[in-house]
């Protein structure tokens, strides 16, 4: 019985942290991409930013779990989400600059 309770608590602890994707701002082949590929990469970066913004909402289970069971985890999750949003925005900006240089 104790083992089952410990497993449940461990599961809730692990689920209570948000882990959005943090993209690399500059990719190794960004300058070699075509205009369509650049547009696709910008769409991906925007998708990652949208996912991170969605994870930031208070009605998400990981946020509720973090507040109920591990308050410092909530702060770490919010910091991680902010980093993901900023990285995605910088990536989109970087790719837009390349598009402008290529006159796409």
Helices and strands as residue ranges (DSSP letters): H 2-15, G 30-32, H 35-55, H 61-69, H 71-101
